[in-house]
Amino acid sequence: MAAEEYSVAAMKRTLLWLGALMVSLAAGVATAQVISLTGTWYLNVEKSQWGSMRKPASEALEIQHREPALQYHGTVTYSNEETRDFAFEGSIDGKEYAMTRSFGTGTITLRRTDPFTIESIFKTTDGAYVENARTIVSRDGKTLTRRLRTQSPEGVKTWTEIWERR
């Protein structure tokens, strides 16, 4: 009889432990959900690091994000009041999407590496320009940090953009 009582008690402890483990795993999955990027974002020009890139006067970006679908449009303004509009519509799914950038037409591929990070590669059709970007969203969803590297006939340029959602 004592062995049966021990066996039942051991089974209850095991079930309690498994239950606690399942709750912990479920909580971990819930916290690992992708943060929505939907909203209006503004470039913090002063916090950003420009390297040899031309620093804009301002930049604003409107994003519609419903994982994996991503759509955005924005405007960049330079100190001489030159402005340029840009836009994208596609998905964060590792597939190629047509895109036009300031240095030409080509394709972009976006893929998610974790709930807070998106990596993208843009290549012009002629292969002259390749831009790699790593976009990281803060845990509170209020800041985007984009680390960019462009390789072109002019050489390699790297810079970091800091975006704030308002």
N, C-alpha and C positions, 0 to 999 in steps of 0.2 A: 504494500500500500504506500509506503514512503517513497518508493521509486516512481510510482504513478503520480504522486503529489509533486515530486521534484520535476518530473517530465512536463506536467501541466504548467507549473510555475515557469519553467524554462521557456516553454512555448509562448506564454503570455509576455514574458520579457522580450522575446524575439519579435513578436508581433508589434509590441509597443515601439521597439527600436526601428523596425521597418516602417511603421507609420510615421514616426518622427523624421526618418530619412526621406520619405515621400513628400512630406510637408516642406522640408528644407529644399528639396529639388524643385518643387513647384514654385516656391518663393524665388529661387534663383532664376528660373525661367521667366517669371513675371518681371523681375528687375532687369532682365536682359532684352526686353522688348525694344524695338527700334523707336527712337524719338522722332516725332514728326517735325519736318523742316518747314512746314507751312507757315507763312507769315511774311512780313516785310523785314528785310535785313539791310543794315547800313554798314558800310566799310568804315572802320576806325583807322583813318589814314595815319594818325600819329602813332598808334600802337603797332601798326604793321611795319615790317622790315623790308625795304625795297631793294637792297643790293644795288645792282646797276640798272634796274628797271626804272622807267619813267613813273614818278609818283603822281597819281591822279589828285584832283582837288576834292572830288567826292564820287561816291558810287552807291547806288541803291539797287536792291534786288527783291523781286516779288516771287515767292516760291509757292507752288501747289504740290504737295507731296502726299501720296497715298501708296505706301510701300507695296510693290516696288516702283510704281509709276512716279515720275518726276517731271515737272514742267516748271520753267522759270523764264522770266524776262527782266531785263534791267537796263540801266543807263550809267555809263561812266563819263565823268566830266573832268577835263584837264584845265590847268590854270589859265590857258589862253582861250577858254570857253569852248574849245572843241569838245563835242559830245559824240558818243557812239552807243548805239543800242545793241543789245545782244539777247539771244533767246535759245532755249533748248526744250525739246519735248521727246521723252523716251522713258526708259526704265533702268533701274539699277539691277541689271540681270546678266551682265557679262556679254551682251550682244552689241554689235556695232550699230550706231545710229549716225545718219548724215548730220553734219554740222558745219557752219561757216564761222570762222574766227577772223580776227583782224589780220592774220597772216595767211588766210586762204580757206578754201573748202577742203573738207576731208571727212573723217569719221571719228567718233568717240565711243569708247567702251567704259561703262561704269560697273563696278562690282563692290559689294559690301564685304568688308573683312571682319567686322564685328558690329554690334548694335550701334556703335558710335562713330564708325569710320567707313568712308567710301573712298575707293581709289579709282582714278580715271586716267585714261590714256587717249590723247587726241593726236591724230596724224593727218597731215595734209595729204591730199591725193598724190602729189608729186614726191612725197617723202622728205621734203626739205625741212619741215618743222615737226617736231615731236614734243608734246607737252605732257608731263606726268604730274598729277595732282593727288595729294592725300588730304581729304577733308575730314576733320575731327570735330564732332559736336560735343560741347561740354555736357556733363551729367545733368545739369539743371536745364539744358536746352536753350540757353540764352546766348551762347557764343559759338561761333564757327571759326576754326583755325584752318586755313588752307596753306599747305606747303607745296610750292610749285617749282618745277624744273623744266625749262624749255631748252631744247637743243635745236640749233638752226645754223644756216651758213655763217651767221655772225658769231657763233660760239654758243657756250652754255650760260644760261642765266638762271639764278635761283632767287626766290623771294618768299615771304610769308605774309599772308593777308589775315587780319583779324576782323571778323564780322560780328555785329551785335543785333539781336532781334529786339525790335521795339514795338 
